[in-house]
C-alpha cells in the first residue's frame, strides 16, 4: 500500500487515479464544513464550481429542501443561506436539508479527482475515522490537499501528515511513502502538539484572521468530533 | 523580499518569473555536478534536454575542447565522456573544457525557468555563497527544485530550506515566506544535524544506492566546498 500526496491541486497525471482511493482535504474550510454539516444531519452535499451553477442546481429541488452555502474571498455569497464556516452548519439549520456548496478551493478539488476509485472527504474533524477507512480499503492512496488558490497549503498538508501518521500507526501491513508523503508526515510531527499553530502560520489562516473569522481556526483544528466518513460519488457527498 | 519554492517542476505560472531571481536545485545530482565542475576549472556548461542535442551541440566546438556529460536512468550515456557523479568532474578532466550536460531532471529545469531575471545554480556545495548572492540581489526569489521525474524531491526541498534558513539568518530586511517556503524551512530544520539522512531517505537517493552510486550521497551533501555561484544565461552556465 503506497501513500502519496499531491502538494499542488493541479489535475493529477493521467492514470494515477485508477485503482487509488483519494482523500480530499480542505481544512480551511470546505471539507471541515462538509464533515460538520453531515454530522449535524444534513442529507447530502452537492459541490459545484460556480455561483451560477449553485443557483441553477437549487432550482431543481423543492423549495425549502436545499440550502446554498459557500464563499468567495472567504465571505458569504450574496443570496446564499450560509457562508463557509463550519460553525454555521448546525443541526437547527441543516438537519434533513440538501446543501449546495461552492468554495474557492475545496469544491474544485473534487472535480479534479472525480475519476478516483473512492473519494473520501477528510479533515481534522473526522481524521481517525478517515484513517480507519483508508486502512480498511487496502489500496494505494492519494491525499489531495485543495491548496490555497492553486498553491501549496500548509494546513492541508499537516492534516494529510496526521492521516499518514494514523495509518502508519496501525502497523499491520507494509506502507510505502513517497518523498512527498514522507515530507507531509515530518511536517505533521512538527505541529502535532499544537495543530492550530499550523493553521495560524498558514497564508489562508492569516487571511481568515484578518477578516474576523479567526474563530474558525481552532474550530477546524479539533480532531475527531465525529466518526463520519463522507464519500463523494457521482457528484454528491453523503455520509458513508 | 518574498521567498517562494515550487515543489513540483512544472512550468511556473505565467508572470511569476518576471522580476524574480530563480535558484535551480538538483542535489542528486545535476546542480552538484555543475557547481563542482566549475570549481574544478571547467570553462562553461551547456545544459541540453536530449542526448541527440548533446551530440549535435558538441559538433559545433573544436575537437578536444568540449566534453559530454550526464545520465539516463542515473547511468552514463553511451558515447559520453562523463556520467553524472560530481566526483568524476575533477580538474584533471574538466579544467579549461566546455561541458555539454544532459540529465533527467536538472537540465530540464533550467529551460522551464529560462525567463527568470537571474537564474542561479544552487546546491549544498555552494549554499552559503548562493544565499549571499540571493540576499544581495534583494528581489523576490523562486526556489526551483528539479524534482524526481516530475515529482516532489525531498533532498532538493531540504536544500531549498537551508537556503531559506541562511537568508533569514542575515536578518537585516523583512523576508516574507509562503506556506511552501515555510514548509521547506521546517523540513530543513529536521535534517540540519544530518543532511545526508535526507538524501538517504529520498526516493532518488535510494535508487542511487541500489545502483552502487551511494558514495554520491555524502559527497553531494557537503556544504560550502566552493564559493562559486554559477549563473545560467542565454543557454550557458558560467561562474559568476
Interface residues (C-beta under 8 A of the other chain):
Chain A: X7 X8 X10 X13 X148 X150 X151 X152 X153 X154 X157 X178 X179 X180 X182 X183 X186 X187 X190 X201 X202 X203 X204
Chain B: X7 X8 X10 X13 X148 X150 X151 X152 X153 X154 X157 X178 X179 X180 X182 X183 X186 X187 X190 X201 X202 X203 X204
